[in-house]
Amino acid sequence: MRTCFLIAVLFFSQAGCLYSQDSSSLSLENYFSFEQNGMYTTGSVLADLNNDDFLDIVQANGNDMAPQPLTIYYNTGRSFGTSYNSRVDHYFSDIDYHTNLAVGDIDNDGFVDIVAVSPFNNFNKKCEGGKIKVYINNNGRFLESPSMVKNLNYSVFDVDLGDIDGDGDLDLAVACVGKCESNTNELISMPSFVFENKMGKIDFEKPFWSTYENYSAWSLNFADFNRDGKLDLALGHVADSLQAGAISIFFGNEHFLDIEPRWNGGVYDDVMGFSLTSGLLIEEKENAYPAILTTLMSTSNTNRESSGFYLYQTYDSSPVWKLNSKEMKYVDNPSYSAISDLNNDGISDLVLGYYSLRNCLNTSGAPLLVYSYDSLNESYLKSSPDSITQMKLGVNEQIAIGDINNECLVYQEAKRVLVNGEKVVTLNHNNVQVIDSVMINGEIVSHNNYNWCPNEFWLSLSNEIFINKKGMVYVSVFYKISRKKKLLRALWNPNFGSLIYSVSD
């Protein structure tokens, strides 16, 4: 394990890959701009869709502005320079008010599939509900329309994938904003759900799991937050008199998930957990709890003081770090964020995106900020950002991070000993780009016996692996991470395309 608190600049080389480890400063530099395509992009992920070992781009478009399709940019496979065409490679034929999406191998055929959600089908008839859509990958290509569609009588905003029952298939979780009262046409809170994956198909007939209480939920994320080897679910929602905060974690148990939360954060008035992401604050640290970085957005026009970005670790009632509206010098509307070690010092940096509604045109935009480790004062993050990108480009939406050129991929190994029904392996790094192989008690297992979603820092093992295995189970996961990451910035603005940034010291 390398020492994390390092001030000097060191250089490493692996298989011809030269990279720096620098905790002093970093900056984002413009690397590539996509052409304006008229899209209000919200969801955005990097994933290898055609198994050529290069990261492609999938984006969900529309939001609350216009019915639009999902779009794909395929990576050209260049080891340097431009990796994508500036124009969209693939438009799906179906259009909706898409918000977020998730990717993972739903049918266990070795190719990454796509799931997307829309909160409503008609902007003027929001009470009619939205959709959940599944796009199955056929050997690297997709049909023009989704393979599965679930029409809803309620609104959903976010989606994630995780195997909560240990059967080797990725189940589908949705954050439910609410359902309309028939006589008032106002949204009221409701449970959020997980739908079961049965032999490669999502069973939408009846939720497999639901929260016990009603929430107006906007975001969710799977991870093993308490490091007990079971998959947990974090939910971001409106904080009201029934919930102790705007974030709730439902811990995994020997069967599925607890129906009531065992941890709450974001205990402030008039806020909601609009978005959340998770990751390791210090990489390669044994048994470290994953952190949650959440965007608390004000639900009141008169009380906006608690809006901002809040960083929590499991079981800590107070945030590890926060940047609320009183402390934000640039613009007071927080949006999406990301956790990633951008400068290779072993300590994660925070990427914070903002939005601005000035002149109601959404063209004045807002900055993208990067906060890194404060090595001089030995505090987690500096009081001011290392990098501030252009402020005039548009509303910042989902942020994706990875090595789009495969410039500097480094092999890593995570060793774990699992006991007492543990099935989730938390890896040693964020932004895992490739799972090379998994070994159980010294034997390589098939990809059908474990689940990993692109860019995640954890994977889950199937129950079948543990049949006839008593006592301790020894697991080794071989994977790749990047030491030269790029950052994909999605923009909710039809006048500008998405942007890719490189990281420099």
C-alpha positions as CSV (number, residue, x, y, z in Angstrom):
1,M,0.0,0.0,0.0
2,R,1.4,3.3,-1.0
3,T,1.4,6.3,1.4
4,C,-1.5,8.5,0.7
5,F,-0.4,11.8,2.3
6,L,2.3,12.7,-0.2
7,I,3.3,16.2,-1.2
8,A,6.2,15.6,-3.5
9,V,5.6,14.6,-7.2
10,L,6.4,11.0,-8.0
11,F,6.5,9.2,-11.3
12,F,5.5,5.6,-12.0
13,S,5.7,3.5,-15.1
14,Q,3.9,0.3,-15.9
15,A,4.0,-1.3,-19.4
16,G,5.2,2.0,-20.9
17,C,2.6,4.0,-19.1
18,L,4.0,7.2,-17.4
19,Y,1.9,9.0,-14.9
20,S,2.3,11.4,-12.1
21,Q,1.2,11.3,-8.5
22,D,0.6,14.8,-7.3
23,S,-1.5,16.0,-4.4
24,S,-0.6,19.7,-4.8
25,S,-2.9,20.8,-7.6
26,L,-4.8,19.7,-10.7
27,S,-6.8,21.3,-13.4
28,L,-9.3,20.4,-16.2
29,E,-8.4,21.3,-19.7
30,N,-10.7,21.2,-22.8
31,Y,-10.0,18.0,-24.7
32,F,-12.9,17.5,-27.1
33,S,-16.3,19.1,-27.9
34,F,-19.3,17.3,-29.4
35,E,-21.4,19.1,-31.9
36,Q,-24.6,20.8,-30.8
37,N,-27.4,18.3,-31.5
38,G,-30.5,19.9,-29.9
39,M,-30.5,17.5,-26.9
40,Y,-31.3,18.3,-23.3
41,T,-28.9,15.7,-22.0
42,T,-29.2,14.5,-18.4
43,G,-28.0,10.9,-18.0
44,S,-24.5,10.1,-19.3
45,V,-22.3,7.0,-18.9
46,L,-19.1,5.6,-20.2
47,A,-19.2,1.8,-21.0
48,D,-17.7,-0.6,-23.5
49,L,-20.9,-1.6,-25.5
50,N,-19.3,-3.7,-28.2
51,N,-16.5,-5.4,-26.2
52,D,-13.7,-3.8,-28.2
53,D,-12.1,-2.7,-24.9
54,F,-12.8,1.0,-25.5
55,L,-15.4,3.2,-23.7
56,D,-18.4,4.2,-25.6
57,I,-20.9,6.9,-24.5
58,V,-24.6,6.5,-23.8
59,Q,-26.7,9.6,-23.0
60,A,-30.3,10.0,-21.9
61,N,-32.0,13.1,-23.3
62,G,-35.2,15.1,-22.9
63,N,-35.6,15.8,-19.2
64,D,-38.6,18.1,-18.6
65,M,-38.0,20.1,-21.8
66,A,-38.8,17.8,-24.8
67,P,-39.4,14.2,-25.8
68,Q,-36.0,13.0,-27.1
69,P,-34.2,9.7,-27.8
70,L,-31.2,8.0,-26.1
71,T,-28.0,8.5,-28.1
72,I,-24.8,6.6,-28.5
73,Y,-21.3,7.7,-29.5
74,Y,-19.0,4.7,-30.3
75,N,-15.4,4.9,-29.4
76,T,-13.2,4.8,-32.6
77,G,-10.5,2.9,-30.7
78,R,-7.7,5.5,-31.3
79,S,-5.0,5.3,-28.7
80,F,-4.5,9.1,-28.8
81,G,-6.3,12.2,-30.0
82,T,-10.0,12.2,-30.8
83,S,-11.7,9.0,-29.8
84,Y,-15.3,9.9,-30.9
85,N,-17.1,11.3,-33.9
86,S,-18.4,14.7,-33.1
87,R,-21.8,13.7,-34.3
88,V,-24.1,11.1,-32.8
89,D,-23.5,7.6,-34.1
90,H,-26.8,6.0,-33.1
91,Y,-30.2,7.5,-32.3
92,F,-32.9,5.2,-30.8
93,S,-36.2,5.6,-32.5
94,D,-38.3,6.0,-29.3
95,I,-38.5,9.5,-27.7
96,D,-39.4,10.4,-24.1
97,Y,-38.6,12.9,-21.4
98,H,-35.6,10.8,-20.3
99,T,-33.8,11.7,-17.1
100,N,-31.3,9.1,-15.9
101,L,-29.9,5.8,-17.1
102,A,-27.8,2.8,-15.9
103,V,-25.8,0.1,-17.7
104,G,-25.1,-3.5,-16.9
105,D,-25.3,-7.0,-18.3
106,I,-29.0,-7.8,-17.6
107,D,-29.3,-11.0,-19.7
108,N,-25.8,-12.4,-18.8
109,D,-24.6,-12.7,-22.4
110,G,-21.4,-10.8,-21.8
111,F,-22.6,-7.5,-23.4
112,V,-23.6,-4.4,-21.5
113,D,-27.3,-3.5,-21.7
114,I,-29.0,-0.1,-21.0
115,V,-31.9,0.9,-18.7
116,A,-33.5,4.4,-18.8
117,V,-36.4,6.1,-17.1
118,S,-38.7,9.0,-17.9
119,P,-40.8,10.7,-15.1
120,F,-43.8,11.4,-17.4
121,N,-45.0,10.7,-21.0
122,N,-46.6,14.0,-21.6
123,F,-45.5,17.3,-20.1
124,N,-49.1,18.5,-20.0
125,K,-50.4,15.3,-18.5
126,K,-47.8,14.5,-15.8
127,C,-50.3,12.5,-13.8
128,E,-50.4,9.8,-16.4
129,G,-47.0,8.6,-15.2
130,G,-43.7,7.7,-16.8
131,K,-41.8,4.7,-18.1
132,I,-39.0,2.3,-17.4
133,K,-37.2,1.0,-20.5
134,V,-34.7,-1.8,-21.1
135,Y,-32.5,-1.9,-24.2
136,I,-30.8,-5.3,-24.7
137,N,-27.4,-5.4,-26.4
138,N,-27.2,-7.8,-29.3
139,N,-23.5,-8.6,-29.7
140,G,-22.5,-4.9,-29.6
141,R,-25.5,-3.4,-31.3
142,F,-29.0,-2.4,-30.3
143,L,-32.4,-2.5,-31.9
144,E,-34.0,0.8,-32.8
145,S,-36.5,0.6,-29.9
146,P,-36.4,-0.8,-26.4
147,S,-36.7,-4.6,-25.7
148,M,-38.9,-4.0,-22.7
149,V,-41.1,-1.1,-21.7
150,K,-43.0,-0.7,-18.4
151,N,-45.6,2.0,-18.5
152,L,-46.3,3.5,-15.1
153,N,-49.0,5.4,-13.3
154,Y,-46.4,7.2,-11.2
155,S,-43.2,9.2,-11.8
156,V,-39.7,7.9,-11.6
157,F,-36.5,9.9,-11.9
158,D,-33.5,7.7,-11.3
159,V,-32.5,4.0,-11.9
160,D,-29.7,1.7,-10.8
161,L,-28.8,-2.0,-11.2
162,G,-27.7,-4.5,-8.5
163,D,-28.2,-8.2,-7.6
164,I,-30.0,-8.0,-4.3
165,D,-31.0,-11.6,-4.1
166,G,-27.7,-13.3,-5.1
167,D,-29.1,-15.3,-8.0
168,G,-26.5,-13.9,-10.5
169,D,-28.9,-11.5,-12.3
170,L,-28.9,-7.7,-12.0
171,D,-32.2,-6.5,-10.5
172,L,-33.5,-3.0,-11.3
173,A,-34.2,-0.3,-8.7
174,V,-36.1,2.9,-9.4
175,A,-36.4,6.2,-7.3
176,C,-40.1,7.0,-7.3
177,V,-40.9,10.8,-7.1
178,G,-44.6,10.2,-6.5
179,K,-48.1,9.5,-7.7
180,C,-50.9,11.9,-8.5
181,E,-53.9,12.4,-6.3
182,S,-56.9,11.8,-8.6
183,N,-58.9,14.8,-7.2
184,T,-56.0,17.3,-6.9
185,N,-53.5,16.3,-9.6
186,E,-50.7,16.9,-7.1
187,L,-47.9,14.4,-6.6
188,I,-47.9,12.6,-3.3
189,S,-45.0,10.5,-2.0
190,M,-44.9,6.7,-2.5
191,P,-42.5,3.8,-2.0
192,S,-39.5,3.2,-4.2
193,F,-39.1,-0.2,-5.8
194,V,-36.7,-3.0,-6.9
195,F,-37.9,-5.2,-9.8
196,E,-36.5,-8.7,-10.0
197,N,-34.5,-10.0,-12.9
198,K,-35.7,-13.5,-13.8
199,M,-33.4,-15.4,-16.1
200,G,-32.3,-12.3,-18.0
201,K,-35.7,-10.5,-18.1
202,I,-36.9,-7.8,-15.7
203,D,-40.2,-8.9,-14.1
204,F,-42.3,-5.7,-14.1
205,E,-45.6,-7.4,-13.0
206,K,-45.0,-6.7,-9.3
207,P,-42.1,-5.1,-7.4
208,F,-39.7,-7.6,-5.8
209,W,-38.9,-5.2,-3.0
210,S,-40.2,-1.8,-1.8
211,T,-39.5,0.7,0.9
212,Y,-41.9,0.4,3.9
213,E,-42.4,4.2,4.1
214,N,-43.5,6.5,1.4
215,Y,-40.8,8.8,0.0
216,S,-40.6,11.4,-2.8
217,A,-37.4,10.0,-4.1
218,W,-35.1,11.5,-6.7
219,S,-31.9,9.5,-6.7
220,L,-30.5,6.1,-5.6
221,N,-27.2,4.1,-5.7
222,F,-26.2,0.5,-4.9
223,A,-23.0,-0.2,-2.9
224,D,-21.9,-2.1,0.3
225,F,-22.0,1.0,2.5
226,N,-21.4,-0.8,5.8
227,R,-18.9,-3.3,4.4
228,D,-20.7,-6.4,5.7
229,G,-20.5,-8.1,2.3
230,K,-24.1,-7.5,1.4
231,L,-25.5,-5.0,-1.2
232,D,-27.1,-1.9,0.2
233,L,-29.3,0.8,-1.4
234,A,-28.9,4.5,-0.7
235,L,-32.0,6.7,-1.5
236,G,-32.1,10.5,-1.9
237,H,-35.5,12.0,-1.3
238,V,-37.5,14.9,0.1
239,A,-36.9,15.5,3.8
240,D,-40.2,15.9,5.7
241,S,-41.7,15.1,9.1
242,L,-41.7,11.4,8.4
243,Q,-38.1,11.0,7.4
244,A,-35.0,11.9,9.5
245,G,-33.1,13.5,6.6
246,A,-32.9,13.6,2.8
247,I,-30.7,10.5,2.5
248,S,-31.6,7.0,3.7
249,I,-29.6,3.7,3.5
250,F,-31.4,0.4,3.4
251,F,-28.9,-2.3,4.4
252,G,-28.7,-5.7,2.8
253,N,-29.7,-8.7,4.8
254,E,-29.5,-12.5,4.4
255,H,-32.4,-12.4,2.0
256,F,-32.7,-9.0,0.2
257,L,-32.8,-5.5,1.7
258,D,-34.2,-4.1,4.9
259,I,-37.5,-2.3,4.2
260,E,-36.6,0.5,6.7
261,P,-33.5,2.6,6.7
262,R,-30.7,2.0,9.2
263,W,-28.9,5.3,8.5
264,N,-30.0,8.8,7.6
265,G,-28.2,11.9,6.5
266,G,-29.0,15.3,5.1
267,V,-30.9,16.3,8.2
268,Y,-31.9,19.8,7.2
269,D,-35.2,21.6,6.6
270,D,-36.7,22.1,3.2
271,V,-34.3,20.0,1.1
272,M,-34.3,16.9,-1.1
273,G,-31.6,14.5,-2.1
274,F,-31.6,15.4,-5.8
275,S,-28.6,13.3,-6.8
276,L,-26.1,11.1,-5.1
277,T,-23.0,9.1,-6.0
278,S,-20.7,6.9,-3.9
279,G,-17.0,6.1,-3.8
280,L,-13.9,5.5,-1.7
281,L,-12.4,8.6,-0.2
282,I,-9.0,6.9,0.3
283,E,-8.1,4.2,-2.2
284,E,-6.3,1.0,-1.1
285,K,-7.4,1.5,2.5
286,E,-8.6,-1.7,4.2
287,N,-12.2,-1.9,5.2
288,A,-12.9,1.8,4.5
289,Y,-16.6,2.7,4.3
290,P,-17.7,4.0,1.0
291,A,-18.7,7.7,1.1
292,I,-21.9,9.3,-0.3
293,L,-21.7,12.6,-2.1
294,T,-25.1,14.1,-2.4
295,T,-26.7,17.2,-3.8
296,L,-29.2,18.7,-1.4
297,M,-31.5,20.9,-3.3
298,S,-33.9,23.4,-1.7
299,T,-37.6,22.7,-1.8
300,S,-38.4,26.2,-0.6
301,N,-38.1,29.6,-2.3
302,T,-37.5,31.3,1.0
303,N,-35.0,29.0,2.6
304,R,-32.1,28.1,0.4
305,E,-29.3,28.1,2.9
306,S,-29.0,24.3,3.1
307,S,-28.7,23.8,-0.7
308,G,-25.3,22.4,-1.7
309,F,-23.0,19.4,-1.8
310,Y,-22.6,17.2,1.2
311,L,-20.1,14.3,1.7
312,Y,-21.1,11.6,4.2
313,Q,-19.6,8.3,5.4
314,T,-21.8,5.5,6.8
315,Y,-22.6,5.9,10.5
316,D,-21.4,9.5,10.6
317,S,-24.3,11.8,11.4
318,S,-22.4,14.9,10.3
319,P,-20.9,15.4,6.8
320,V,-17.2,14.9,6.3
321,W,-17.2,17.9,4.1
322,K,-19.8,20.3,2.8
323,L,-20.3,23.3,0.5
324,N,-23.6,24.9,1.0
325,S,-25.2,28.0,-0.6
326,K,-23.6,30.4,2.0
327,E,-20.1,29.1,1.0
328,M,-20.6,28.9,-2.7
329,K,-19.0,31.9,-4.4
330,Y,-20.0,31.0,-8.0
331,V,-23.7,30.1,-8.3
332,D,-26.1,28.8,-5.7
333,N,-27.7,26.0,-7.6
334,P,-26.0,22.6,-7.1
335,S,-26.5,19.8,-9.7
336,Y,-24.6,16.5,-10.3
337,S,-21.2,15.5,-8.9
338,A,-18.6,12.7,-9.0
339,I,-15.9,11.1,-6.7
340,S,-12.6,10.2,-8.4
341,D,-8.9,10.3,-7.7
342,L,-8.0,12.5,-10.7
343,N,-4.4,13.3,-9.7
344,N,-3.3,9.8,-8.6
345,D,-2.4,10.7,-5.0
346,G,-4.6,7.9,-3.6
347,I,-7.1,10.4,-2.2
348,S,-10.4,11.1,-4.1
349,D,-11.2,14.5,-5.5
350,L,-14.7,15.9,-5.8
351,V,-16.1,17.2,-9.1
352,L,-19.1,19.5,-8.5
353,G,-21.5,20.7,-11.2
354,Y,-23.8,23.6,-11.0
355,Y,-26.7,25.1,-12.9
356,S,-28.1,28.5,-13.5
357,L,-31.6,29.7,-14.5
358,R,-30.6,33.3,-15.2
359,N,-32.9,34.9,-17.7
360,C,-34.9,31.6,-17.7
361,L,-32.9,30.6,-20.8
362,N,-30.4,28.3,-19.3
363,T,-27.7,29.7,-21.6
364,S,-25.7,31.5,-19.0
365,G,-24.6,28.2,-17.5
366,A,-22.6,27.5,-14.4
367,P,-19.2,26.2,-13.5
368,L,-17.7,22.8,-13.0
369,L,-15.5,22.8,-9.9
370,V,-12.8,20.3,-8.7
371,Y,-11.8,20.2,-5.1
372,S,-8.7,18.1,-4.2
373,Y,-6.8,17.0,-1.0
374,D,-5.3,19.8,1.1
375,S,-1.8,18.3,1.7
376,L,-0.5,21.5,3.3
377,N,-3.1,21.6,6.1
378,E,-3.7,17.9,6.2
379,S,-7.4,18.4,5.9
380,Y,-9.5,16.4,3.5
381,L,-10.3,19.0,0.9
382,K,-9.1,22.5,0.1
383,S,-11.2,25.5,1.0
384,S,-11.2,26.7,-2.6
385,P,-11.3,24.7,-5.9
386,D,-8.3,23.7,-7.9
387,S,-10.1,24.0,-11.2
388,I,-13.0,26.1,-12.5
389,T,-14.2,25.4,-16.0
390,Q,-16.0,27.8,-18.3
391,M,-19.2,29.2,-16.8
392,K,-21.2,30.0,-19.9
393,L,-21.8,26.6,-21.5
394,G,-24.9,25.4,-19.8
395,V,-26.4,23.3,-17.0
396,N,-24.1,20.6,-15.7
397,E,-25.8,17.1,-15.6
398,Q,-24.3,13.7,-15.0
399,I,-20.5,13.4,-14.9
400,A,-18.7,10.3,-16.2
401,I,-15.0,9.5,-15.8
402,G,-12.7,7.0,-17.5
403,D,-9.7,6.5,-19.8
404,I,-11.3,6.9,-23.3
405,N,-8.0,6.3,-25.1
406,N,-6.7,3.4,-23.0
407,E,-3.6,5.5,-22.5
408,C,-2.7,4.3,-19.0
409,L,-4.6,1.3,-17.8
410,V,-3.0,-0.3,-14.8
411,Y,-3.6,-3.9,-13.4
412,Q,-4.8,-4.2,-9.8
413,E,-5.8,-7.1,-7.6
414,A,-8.2,-7.1,-4.7
415,K,-8.0,-10.0,-2.3
416,R,-10.8,-10.8,0.1
417,V,-11.8,-13.5,2.5
418,L,-15.6,-13.9,2.6
419,V,-17.5,-15.6,5.5
420,N,-21.1,-15.9,6.8
421,G,-22.9,-15.3,3.5
422,E,-20.8,-12.3,2.3
423,K,-21.3,-11.8,-1.4
424,V,-20.2,-8.3,-2.3
425,V,-16.5,-7.5,-2.9
426,T,-15.6,-3.8,-2.5
427,L,-12.6,-3.2,-4.7
428,N,-9.6,-1.0,-3.8
429,H,-10.2,1.8,-6.3
430,N,-13.0,4.0,-7.8
431,N,-13.7,4.1,-11.5
432,V,-12.8,0.5,-12.3
433,Q,-12.7,0.3,-16.1
434,V,-12.3,-3.5,-16.7
435,I,-12.8,-6.6,-14.7
436,D,-10.3,-9.0,-16.1
437,S,-11.1,-12.1,-14.1
438,V,-12.4,-13.4,-10.7
439,M,-10.9,-16.3,-8.8
440,I,-12.6,-18.3,-6.0
441,N,-10.3,-20.5,-3.9
442,G,-7.7,-20.3,-6.7
443,E,-10.1,-21.2,-9.6
444,I,-11.3,-18.7,-12.3
445,V,-15.1,-18.5,-12.4
446,S,-17.4,-17.6,-15.3
447,H,-18.7,-14.1,-15.8
448,N,-22.2,-15.5,-15.2
449,N,-21.2,-16.1,-11.6
450,Y,-20.6,-12.4,-10.7
451,N,-22.1,-9.0,-11.5
452,W,-20.2,-5.8,-12.1
453,C,-21.6,-2.6,-13.6
454,P,-19.1,-0.4,-15.6
455,N,-17.2,2.2,-13.5
456,E,-18.4,0.7,-10.2
457,F,-16.0,0.0,-7.3
458,W,-17.7,-3.2,-6.2
459,L,-18.9,-6.5,-7.6
460,S,-21.3,-9.1,-6.3
461,L,-21.0,-12.9,-6.5
462,S,-23.8,-15.4,-7.2
463,N,-25.1,-17.8,-4.6
464,E,-24.1,-20.7,-6.8
465,I,-20.4,-20.0,-6.2
466,F,-20.8,-20.8,-2.5
467,I,-22.6,-24.2,-3.0
468,N,-20.5,-27.0,-1.3
469,K,-18.0,-24.4,0.0
470,K,-17.8,-24.3,3.7
471,G,-16.0,-21.8,6.0
472,M,-13.9,-19.1,4.5
473,V,-14.0,-18.4,0.8
474,Y,-10.9,-16.7,-0.8
475,V,-11.6,-14.3,-3.6
476,S,-9.2,-12.5,-5.9
477,V,-10.5,-9.9,-8.4
478,F,-8.1,-8.8,-11.2
479,Y,-9.1,-5.5,-12.8
480,K,-7.8,-2.4,-14.5
481,I,-8.0,1.3,-13.5
482,S,-6.7,4.3,-15.3
483,R,-4.0,6.8,-14.3
484,K,-4.9,9.2,-17.1
485,K,-8.6,9.8,-16.7
486,K,-10.8,11.9,-18.9
487,L,-14.0,13.6,-17.7
488,L,-17.2,13.6,-19.7
489,R,-19.5,16.6,-18.9
490,A,-23.2,16.3,-20.0
491,L,-25.0,19.5,-20.6
492,W,-28.7,20.3,-20.4
493,N,-28.6,22.8,-23.1
494,P,-29.6,22.2,-26.8
495,N,-27.2,24.9,-28.0
496,F,-24.1,23.1,-26.9
497,G,-22.8,19.5,-27.2
498,S,-21.2,17.6,-24.3
499,L,-17.6,18.2,-23.5
500,I,-14.6,16.0,-22.6
501,Y,-11.8,17.3,-20.3
502,S,-8.3,16.0,-19.6
503,V,-6.7,16.2,-16.2
504,S,-3.4,18.0,-15.8
505,D,-1.2,18.6,-12.8
